[in-house]
Amino acid sequence: SSAPWHHIENLDLFFSRISFHTAGCTPPSPGLSKNGFTCMLIGEIFELMQFIFVVAFTTFLISCVDYDILFANKAVNHSQHPSEPIKVTLPDAFLPPNVCSARIQANSFLICILVIAGVFWIHRLVKFIYNICCYWEIHSFYINALKIPMSTLPYYTWQEVQARIVQIQKEHQICIHKKELTELDIYHRILRFKNYMVAMVNKSLLPIRFRLPLLGDTVFYTRGLKYNFELIFFWGPGSLFENEWSLKAEYKRAGNRLELAEKLSTRILLIGIANFLLCPLILIWQILYAFFSYTEILKREPGSLGARCWSLYGRCYLRHFNELDHELHSRLSKGYKPASKYMNCFISPLLTIVAKNVAFFAGSILAVLIALTIYDEDVLAVEHVLTTVTLLGVGITVCRSFIPDQHLVFCPEQLLRVILAHIHYMPDHWQGNAHRYETRDEFAQLFQYKAVFILEELLSPIITPLILIICLRPKSLDIVDFFRNFTVEVVGVGDTCSFAQMDVRQHGHPAWMSAGKTEASIYQQAEDGKTELSLMHFAITNPKWQPPRESTAFIGFLKERVHRDSSVALAQQAVLPENALFSSIQSLQSESEPHSLIANVIAGSSVLGFHMGRDGQASRHLSEVASALRSFSPLQSAQQPPSSFQTAGRDGEGAQPRGASAMTASGADARTVSSGSSAWEGQLQSMILSEYASTEMSLHALYMHELHKQHAQLEPERHTWHRRESDESGESAHEELDAQRGASVPIPRSASYPFSSPRQPAEETATLQTGFQRRYGGITDPGTVHRAPSHFSRLPLGGWAEDGQSARHPEPVPEESSEDELPPQIHKV
């Protein structure tokens, strides 16, 4: 029946659990699941057991072990005859239960810790029971509403599940505020708070970058610090949001911004003090958990701490707006190997010499001890011999990790381009400087050592309170202004971050193909091309999504530019060659055809541009990538992956697809293409579609960065990697705009900063809007299918309203006002 799914109150939590249930417990295949409910149930149970084990085992080691007997400082005699040999067993070191209990009762500090741990475990248990009930509801929703049995769930992608949710809305009305749900609505609900965090990191609002005396530019962003940010902004007591989908009304008004900033500052101070008080307990837990988690790994694989991982800051910096966790994980995992190879290019020759010699000395001593042990095993009974052997083995393994393979030759520039193809974001000054240690150090902030990650987590309980009290409190006014200026109300969704609308007109950057199509001021612009790249990523990942008019115009403009550049490449007969360099770069990728295409582009452009100047080589790169994007058309005749450049698949309304084997887009169910196809074939088809979509986005990222590089050469601008403090708030941006009023460059008109600027010519707007009527995904050609007139009118911040509703245009925000009852500075979409 439809009753259980009609009008779900908290759709944010409901959709998040569906996404988490779909991602399930199959990390090698993000987006798929294998018995997700069972995996999550077992995982929750083991987490509770793990907490009990850590607390109980630590208590036992402190109070119930006689270390004098364990270290042979006290003699133990089991027999009545002193002449018999004494053999100490492990239970001899354990204290009797009454002695152990008395020692625990005498330790008041230990009792206090145990009481706190017990309260925390009971809280976890209640939360576990609640989560199981919610997971069972999702389990029933999959079976009864989505008609997806648990046995076939592993073969469904997220896009297929999402398509069924969109269809279910029409039948069950799980959201009563609107008749139909879109893909963007679902993403907004799942990623509401994460989009805010991505935007604040993009605008350098959060205090996570520091300049230290000896360490220089440093990034400190840990799970504990992230938890406190979310506690302050989103869901903690006294946070800015009154519930999971609505910002408090007072934060939407500009009249009492100073009062709200003072209130937020006081709350940050209280949370910082609470962190100081809980610091000893959190620190003890962090040390014990790290010790129990990594000691065995360090003994088994001493070089594991020398491995690298994407830092928490890197995951936030590299994340697109509206990108789910499993999508981000899949994208960064593909860039892990080239990132590791790039960092290995910078092995210090001095460190290599020291490591070789230390390994020689340690190996010599270890060889002698091993030889003596082979001759007589009693050598191991000598005190500290076994410890020495273990430490020498660990030291040799660590030294070998600093000794590179002398037969390997790396090309940093090409490796960095391979990395860019997967991570999609990169500061401007990295290009052409991949061989410099400054670039390597900055990239290490995104791709850090595992040991550094563990050390930062251990130091987090100490440093987090300092950051909250000293660094975050002065930004209270900027934070209040940020949430007021960059919050938009979407009908059927609630309050969301306006950057997540991916509206080029409101948040586009002129240096990223948005020149003439954006009205954003410097304060409103998303840095590093975040708006443009996020729009392309979402359109490629969700080919059935119907973007707004401005987004459609931007995508159409990009498509026309790709065709023009690819035509230039074809006219110059710039085919992608196969050569030794291509083969070496191809080895950095997987064996699949899409990734080989990326390798071909990178290698071919380097070879063909070898005898050119810098400008000629840049244009060659642009043509190569454009030609590769256009080459997707013949590939799609057989595979038909989700693409923005595939040709029309229907000759008219109701026509059949071109080929009998043509596959549906990623939002459709790939298992229904052929009646005889099995679940395994459907999974294989879904994986192929996903790989082609990923490769298409990689090529778009390379192409858009090349365009941005050309624009930067023509019009130099500031780097966004180290941004000034003046870019972090609306007030400081206002002062900067006032200072530039006399400049020749006009300041775009915006909602928050109403300066006059010349409007875009009508002819240019008409050119953008005509000729690009086809939606992104290439289903129809212009003129093939006549669209019905649009029933929506444009609203600020990329919103849409039904005809007949008045579109409220933003008014200037007063800087100071004593009136608290001003109309909310928020726009309905």
Buried (B, 14 or more C-beta within 10 A) or exposed (E): EEEEBEEBEEBBBBBBBBBBBBBBBBEEBBBBBBBBBBBBBEEBEEEBEEBEEBBEEBBBEEBBBBEEBBEEEEEBEEEEEEEEEEEBEEEEBBBEEEEBEEBBEEBEEBEEBBEEBEEBBEEBEEEBEEBBEBBEBBBEBBEEBBEBEBEEBBBBBBBBBBBBBBEBBEEBBBBEEBEEBBBBBBBBBBBBBBBBBBBBBBBBBBBBBBEEEEEEBEBBBBEBBBEBBBBBBBEBEEBBBEEBBEBBEBBBBBBBBEEBBBBBBEBBBEBBEBBBEBBEBBBEBBEBBBEBEBEEEBEEEBBBBBEBBBBBBBBBBBBBBBBBBBBBBBBBBBBBBBBEBBBBBBBEEEEBEEBEEBBEEBBEEBEEBBEBBEEEEEBEEEEEBBEBBEEBBBBBBBBBBBBBEEEEEBBBBBBBBBBBBBBBBBBBBBBBBBBBEEBBEBBBBBBBBBBBBBBBBBBBBBBBBEBBBEBBBEBBBBBBBBBBBBBBBBBBBBBBBBBBBBBBBBBBBBBBBBEEBBBBBBBBBBBBBBBBBBBBBBBBBBBBBBBBBBBBBBBBBBBEBBBEBBBBBBEEEBEBEEBEBBEBBBEBBEEBEBBBBBBBBBBBBBBBBEEEEEEEBBBBBBBBBBBBBBBBEEBBBEBBBBBBBBBBBBEEEEEEBBEEEBBBBBBBBBBEBBEEBEEEBBBBBBBBBBBBBBBBBBBBBBBBBBBBBBBBEEEEEEEBBEBEEBBBBBBBBBEBBEEBEEEEEEBBBBBBBEBEBEEBEEEEBEEBBEEBBBBBBBBBEEEBBEEEEEEBBBBBBBBBBEEEEEBBEBEEBEEEEEEEEBEBBBBBB
